[in-house]
C-alpha cells in the first residue's frame, strides 16, 4: 500500500472484486516497473503515455504475469482534490472486460502525479467515453479494441478516396475472437491481414470520426460488429481497422479470374440478396448510405464460390440518419448519382438515397 488512506481503500475495494473478475488483479504498481515511456497525447490536466510494464499484469485464474506488456499510462496533474479526481477517473474504467482493462494505479516519484495504468486507450476523452459505452453492451460480438499503430507490419497503400487513404497491413497480435461455446472463451487470431482506413485530418473532427465508427458497427459493413481503431503517430490521423476483402470491389472482382464467365443468374441473384440484406441492416438502424455504388461492394474471396456469402458494403463515411439529411445537398460519386437527385426532384430522392 502507498500510505494514502483513500487510495489504499480504493485499491482494496477493487481487489475484493477479483472473485468476479476472470482476467486481471487490480494492484498498486511501482513506477520503476515501466520502461520505454513515450508521450502519446495531452488533454488539459491529463497526459497519456505508452510504456512497457516489465512484470506485467497478474492474471487471476492463471496465477501468471504477462511480462513486458505494452500499456497506457494516464497521468493526472495540476488538479484540485487530486486523489478524489484520480478515484473518479478510475471508476470510469472496467476491470471486468478483457478488452479495456484498468490494471492499477502508480505514481511518478519525481512529480508526485498519480497514474492510471490501462491496457489500451486513445487518450481522447470523447473516444474513451465511446469505448466505455461500447463495452457496456451484452452482445459479445460488439467488441471495441484500441490498438497501437506499432502492431502493424507490411503496411502498403492500396487506395485513395476523397477523405481517406486505404492500406493493407499485417496485424501482429490479431483480433480477439469470441467463442460461443458454453465457457465463452476468447482466442487470438495472430498475423491477420487487415485493411486500414486512414481518415485524413480526423484528429480535428472527432464527432465525424465517431459517427463513421458507429456506422461500421453494423454487420452489413463488416464481417462482424467488432470496432477496431488506431492512430498514426506521425500524422495523428485516426484509423479504422477493417476486414481485408481479398476479392476487392465488385468493379475489380468481376474481371479477375474471369469471374464474369461464372456470374450467371443464380450467382447474380445470390449476390443481390446479400447486398439487399446488407442495406436492410443499415436501414433498420434508420440510416442511409449516401454513397452506394459497385466500387463500395466488396467480395471476401477473389473467386466465384457458391458457398461464399461474404459480400460487404464498404465506405460508410457518408452514412447518415434518415431524419438528418439535407435534401438540397448532393452526396456521393457523380457518375452514380441518380438523375432525379441532380434535377432536384425531392419526391424521388428517398428512393435513391441508399
C-alpha positions as CSV (number, residue, x, y, z in Angstrom):
1,X,0.0,0.0,0.0
2,X,1.1,3.6,-0.6
3,X,0.1,5.4,2.6
4,X,-2.7,7.5,1.2
5,X,-5.9,6.2,3.0
6,X,-8.3,7.0,0.3
7,X,-6.2,5.3,-2.4
8,X,-5.4,2.3,-0.2
9,X,-9.1,1.9,0.5
10,X,-10.0,2.1,-3.2
11,X,-7.3,-0.5,-4.2
12,X,-8.7,-2.9,-1.5
13,X,-12.2,-2.3,-2.8
14,X,-11.1,-3.1,-6.3
15,X,-9.2,-6.2,-5.2
16,X,-12.3,-7.5,-3.5
17,X,-14.0,-7.7,-6.9
18,X,-11.3,-10.1,-8.1
19,X,-13.6,-13.1,-7.4
20,X,-15.9,-11.8,-10.1
21,X,-13.1,-10.9,-12.5
22,X,-11.7,-13.9,-14.5
23,X,-9.0,-11.7,-16.1
24,X,-6.8,-9.3,-14.1
25,X,-5.9,-8.5,-10.5
26,X,-6.0,-4.8,-9.7
27,X,-2.9,-3.6,-7.9
28,X,-0.5,-0.8,-6.9
29,X,2.3,-0.7,-9.5
30,X,5.7,0.8,-8.6
31,X,6.8,3.4,-11.2
32,X,10.2,1.8,-11.7
33,X,8.3,-1.1,-13.4
34,X,7.9,1.0,-16.5
35,X,10.3,1.2,-19.4
36,X,10.3,3.0,-22.8
37,X,7.9,5.7,-21.6
38,X,6.7,7.9,-24.5
39,X,4.2,10.7,-24.5
40,X,1.3,10.0,-27.0
41,X,-1.2,12.7,-26.2
42,X,-2.2,15.6,-23.9
43,X,-5.6,17.0,-23.0
44,X,-5.6,19.7,-20.3
45,X,-4.8,18.1,-16.9
46,X,-4.2,14.7,-18.4
47,X,-1.2,13.4,-20.3
48,X,-1.1,10.0,-21.9
49,X,2.0,7.8,-22.3
50,X,2.8,4.4,-23.8
51,X,5.1,2.2,-21.8
52,X,6.4,-1.3,-21.3
53,X,5.4,-2.8,-17.9
54,X,8.3,-5.2,-17.0
55,X,6.5,-7.7,-14.8
56,X,3.1,-7.1,-16.5
57,X,-0.4,-7.7,-15.2
58,X,-1.3,-10.6,-12.9
59,X,-4.0,-12.9,-14.4
60,X,-6.3,-14.1,-11.7
61,X,-7.2,-17.6,-12.9
62,X,-3.8,-18.4,-14.4
63,X,-1.8,-17.1,-11.5
64,X,0.8,-15.9,-14.0
65,X,2.0,-12.5,-15.2
66,X,2.1,-11.2,-18.8
67,X,5.6,-9.8,-18.7
68,X,6.9,-6.9,-20.9
69,X,3.3,-5.8,-21.5
70,X,2.7,-2.7,-23.6
71,X,0.4,-0.4,-21.5
72,X,-1.1,3.1,-21.4
73,X,-0.2,5.4,-18.6
74,X,-2.8,8.1,-18.0
75,X,-1.2,10.8,-15.8
76,X,-3.3,13.3,-13.9
77,X,-1.7,16.5,-12.8
78,X,-2.5,20.1,-11.8
79,X,-5.9,19.2,-10.4
80,X,-7.6,20.3,-7.2
81,X,-8.6,17.4,-5.0
82,X,-6.2,15.2,-6.9
83,X,-6.9,12.0,-5.1
84,X,-10.7,12.3,-5.5
85,X,-10.2,13.1,-9.2
86,X,-8.0,10.1,-9.6
87,X,-10.6,7.8,-8.0
88,X,-13.4,9.2,-10.0
89,X,-11.4,8.8,-13.2
90,X,-10.5,5.2,-12.3
91,X,-14.2,4.3,-11.7
92,X,-14.8,5.1,-15.4
93,X,-12.8,2.1,-16.4
94,X,-13.7,-1.6,-16.2
95,X,-11.7,-4.4,-14.6
96,X,-14.1,-7.0,-15.8
97,X,-13.7,-6.7,-19.5
98,X,-10.6,-8.1,-21.1
99,X,-10.6,-5.6,-23.9
100,X,-10.3,-2.4,-21.9
101,X,-8.8,-3.1,-18.5
102,X,-7.6,-0.9,-15.7
103,X,-4.6,-2.7,-14.3
104,X,-3.9,-0.5,-11.3
105,X,-2.5,2.8,-10.0
106,X,1.0,4.1,-9.9
107,X,2.8,7.4,-9.0
108,X,5.7,9.3,-10.6
109,X,8.2,9.9,-7.7
110,X,9.6,13.0,-9.4
111,X,6.3,14.9,-9.9
112,X,4.1,13.0,-7.4
113,X,1.5,12.8,-10.1
114,X,-0.8,9.8,-9.9
115,X,-1.1,7.5,-12.9
116,X,-3.8,5.1,-14.1
117,X,-2.3,2.0,-15.8
118,X,-4.5,0.6,-18.6
119,X,-4.2,-1.8,-21.4
120,X,-5.2,0.4,-24.4
121,X,-6.9,3.8,-24.6
122,X,-6.7,6.6,-27.1
123,X,-6.1,9.5,-24.7
124,X,-9.0,11.4,-26.3
125,X,-11.8,11.8,-23.8
126,X,-14.7,11.6,-26.4
127,X,-13.2,8.4,-27.9
128,X,-12.5,6.8,-24.5
129,X,-16.1,7.6,-23.3
130,X,-17.3,6.0,-26.5
131,X,-15.2,2.9,-25.8
132,X,-16.7,2.6,-22.3
133,X,-20.3,2.8,-23.7
134,X,-19.5,0.1,-26.3
135,X,-18.1,-2.2,-23.5
136,X,-21.4,-2.0,-21.7
137,X,-23.2,-4.0,-24.4
138,X,-24.2,-7.6,-23.7
139,X,-23.6,-8.6,-27.3
140,X,-20.2,-10.5,-27.3
141,X,-19.7,-9.7,-31.0
142,X,-19.9,-5.9,-30.3
143,X,-16.3,-5.5,-29.2
144,X,-14.3,-2.3,-29.3
145,X,-10.5,-2.6,-29.4
146,X,-8.0,0.3,-29.4
147,X,-4.7,-1.0,-30.7
148,X,-1.3,0.8,-31.0
149,X,0.0,1.6,-34.5
150,X,3.1,-0.4,-33.8
151,X,1.0,-3.6,-34.1
152,X,1.0,-3.2,-37.9
153,X,3.6,-4.6,-40.2
154,X,3.9,-4.6,-44.0
155,X,1.8,-1.5,-44.5
156,X,1.0,-0.9,-48.2
157,X,-1.1,1.8,-49.8
158,X,-3.9,0.2,-51.9
159,X,-6.3,3.0,-52.5
160,X,-7.2,6.7,-52.0
161,X,-10.5,8.4,-51.7
162,X,-11.8,11.9,-51.1
163,X,-11.4,11.8,-47.3
164,X,-9.4,8.6,-46.6
165,X,-6.4,6.5,-47.7
166,X,-6.7,2.7,-47.6
167,X,-3.8,0.4,-46.7
168,X,-3.3,-3.3,-46.3
169,X,-1.3,-4.5,-43.3
170,X,-0.5,-7.4,-41.1
171,X,-1.8,-7.1,-37.5
172,X,0.8,-8.9,-35.4
173,X,-1.4,-9.9,-32.4
174,X,-4.6,-10.0,-34.5
175,X,-8.2,-9.6,-33.3
176,X,-9.6,-11.3,-30.3
177,X,-12.3,-13.7,-31.3
178,X,-15.3,-14.6,-29.2
179,X,-16.2,-18.3,-28.9
180,X,-19.9,-19.1,-28.5
181,X,-19.0,-22.2,-26.5
182,X,-20.6,-22.6,-23.0
183,X,-17.4,-21.3,-21.3
184,X,-17.4,-18.2,-23.5
185,X,-13.6,-18.2,-24.1
186,X,-11.7,-15.8,-26.3
187,X,-8.9,-16.6,-28.7
188,X,-6.3,-14.6,-30.7
189,X,-6.1,-14.7,-34.5
190,X,-2.5,-13.6,-34.9
191,X,-0.7,-12.2,-38.0
192,X,-4.1,-11.2,-39.5
193,X,-4.2,-9.4,-42.8
194,X,-6.4,-6.3,-42.4
195,X,-7.4,-3.1,-44.2
196,X,-6.5,0.2,-42.6
197,X,-8.8,3.1,-43.4
198,X,-6.9,6.2,-42.5
199,X,-9.3,9.1,-42.1
200,X,-7.5,12.3,-43.2
201,X,-7.3,15.0,-40.5
202,X,-9.7,13.1,-38.3
203,X,-7.9,14.2,-35.2
204,X,-9.6,17.6,-35.7
205,X,-13.1,16.1,-36.5
206,X,-13.7,13.7,-33.6
207,X,-17.6,13.8,-33.9
208,X,-17.4,12.9,-37.6
209,X,-14.9,10.1,-36.7
210,X,-17.3,8.6,-34.1
211,X,-20.2,8.8,-36.5
212,X,-18.3,6.7,-39.0
213,X,-17.2,4.3,-36.4
214,X,-20.8,3.8,-35.3
215,X,-21.8,3.2,-39.0
216,X,-19.1,0.5,-39.3
217,X,-20.6,-1.4,-36.3
218,X,-23.3,-2.8,-38.5
219,X,-22.7,-6.3,-39.8
220,X,-23.7,-5.0,-43.3
221,X,-20.3,-3.3,-43.5
222,X,-18.0,-5.7,-41.8
223,X,-17.5,-9.4,-41.0
224,X,-19.0,-8.8,-37.5
225,X,-19.8,-5.8,-35.3
226,X,-16.2,-5.5,-33.9
227,X,-14.9,-2.0,-34.0
228,X,-11.1,-1.6,-34.0
229,X,-9.4,1.8,-34.0
230,X,-5.8,3.0,-34.1
231,X,-3.9,6.2,-34.7
232,X,-0.9,7.1,-36.9
233,X,1.6,8.6,-34.5
234,X,3.1,10.7,-37.3
235,X,0.1,12.3,-38.9
236,X,-2.2,11.9,-35.8
237,X,-5.0,10.7,-38.1
238,X,-7.2,8.0,-36.7
239,X,-7.6,4.7,-38.4
240,X,-10.5,2.2,-38.6
241,X,-9.2,-1.3,-38.9
242,X,-11.4,-3.4,-41.2
243,X,-11.6,-6.9,-42.6
244,X,-9.5,-7.3,-45.7
245,X,-11.6,-8.3,-48.6
246,X,-9.4,-10.4,-50.8
247,X,-11.7,-10.1,-53.8
248,X,-11.7,-6.3,-53.8
249,X,-14.5,-4.2,-55.1
250,X,-17.2,-5.5,-57.5
251,X,-15.6,-3.5,-60.3
252,X,-12.3,-5.4,-59.9
253,X,-13.7,-8.7,-58.8
254,X,-15.9,-9.2,-61.9
255,X,-12.9,-9.2,-64.1
256,X,-10.3,-11.2,-62.1
257,X,-10.1,-14.9,-62.6
258,X,-12.7,-14.5,-65.3
259,X,-15.5,-14.3,-62.7
260,X,-17.8,-12.7,-65.3
261,X,-17.9,-16.1,-67.1
262,X,-19.4,-17.8,-64.0
263,X,-21.6,-14.8,-62.9
264,X,-24.8,-16.5,-64.1
265,X,-28.4,-15.6,-62.9
266,X,-28.2,-17.9,-59.9
267,X,-25.0,-16.1,-58.7
268,X,-26.3,-12.7,-59.6
269,X,-29.5,-13.3,-57.5
270,X,-27.4,-14.7,-54.6
271,X,-25.1,-11.6,-54.7
272,X,-28.1,-9.2,-54.9
273,X,-29.6,-11.0,-51.9
274,X,-26.5,-10.4,-49.8
275,X,-26.3,-6.8,-50.9
276,X,-30.0,-6.2,-50.2
277,X,-29.6,-7.9,-46.8
278,X,-26.7,-5.5,-46.0
279,X,-28.8,-2.5,-47.0
280,X,-31.6,-3.8,-44.9
281,X,-29.4,-3.9,-41.8
282,X,-28.3,-0.3,-42.5
283,X,-31.9,0.9,-43.0
284,X,-33.1,-0.9,-39.9
285,X,-30.8,1.4,-37.9
286,X,-32.6,4.4,-39.6
287,X,-29.6,5.2,-41.7
288,X,-28.9,5.6,-45.4
289,X,-25.6,5.0,-47.1
290,X,-25.5,8.0,-49.4
291,X,-22.5,6.8,-51.5
292,X,-23.7,3.3,-52.6
293,X,-22.2,2.0,-55.9
294,X,-20.3,-1.0,-57.2
295,X,-17.0,0.4,-56.0
296,X,-18.3,0.1,-52.5
297,X,-19.4,-3.6,-52.7
298,X,-16.6,-5.9,-51.6
299,X,-16.1,-9.6,-52.1
300,X,-14.4,-11.7,-49.4
301,X,-12.6,-14.0,-52.0
302,X,-11.3,-13.5,-55.5
303,X,-13.2,-16.5,-56.8
304,X,-16.9,-17.1,-57.6
305,X,-17.8,-19.6,-54.9
306,X,-21.4,-20.7,-54.2
307,X,-20.9,-21.3,-50.6
308,X,-19.3,-17.9,-50.0
309,X,-21.7,-15.4,-48.6
310,X,-19.2,-12.8,-47.6
311,X,-20.2,-9.7,-49.5
312,X,-19.7,-6.4,-47.7
313,X,-20.9,-2.8,-48.1
314,X,-18.0,-0.5,-47.5
315,X,-17.2,3.2,-47.3
316,X,-19.6,4.2,-44.6
317,X,-18.2,7.7,-44.2
318,X,-21.2,9.5,-45.7
319,X,-23.7,7.3,-43.8
320,X,-26.4,9.4,-42.0
321,X,-29.6,9.2,-40.1
322,X,-32.7,9.2,-42.2
323,X,-34.2,12.3,-40.5
324,X,-30.9,14.2,-40.6
325,X,-30.3,14.6,-44.3
326,X,-30.2,17.9,-46.2
327,X,-32.1,17.1,-49.4
328,X,-30.6,20.2,-51.0
329,X,-27.1,18.6,-50.9
330,X,-25.8,16.0,-53.3
331,X,-23.7,13.2,-51.8
332,X,-21.5,10.5,-53.3
333,X,-19.7,10.0,-56.7
334,X,-21.3,11.9,-59.5
335,X,-21.4,9.0,-62.1
336,X,-23.6,7.1,-59.7
337,X,-25.9,9.9,-58.6
338,X,-29.4,9.4,-59.8
339,X,-30.7,11.9,-62.5
340,X,-33.7,12.6,-60.2
341,X,-31.4,13.8,-57.5
342,X,-29.4,16.0,-59.9
343,X,-32.7,17.5,-61.1
344,X,-33.7,18.2,-57.5
345,X,-36.8,16.0,-57.6
346,X,-37.3,15.8,-53.8
347,X,-40.2,13.3,-54.1
348,X,-37.9,10.7,-55.6
349,X,-34.8,11.4,-53.5
350,X,-35.9,9.0,-50.8
351,X,-35.9,6.2,-53.3
352,X,-32.3,6.6,-54.4
353,X,-30.6,7.6,-51.2
354,X,-29.4,4.1,-50.3
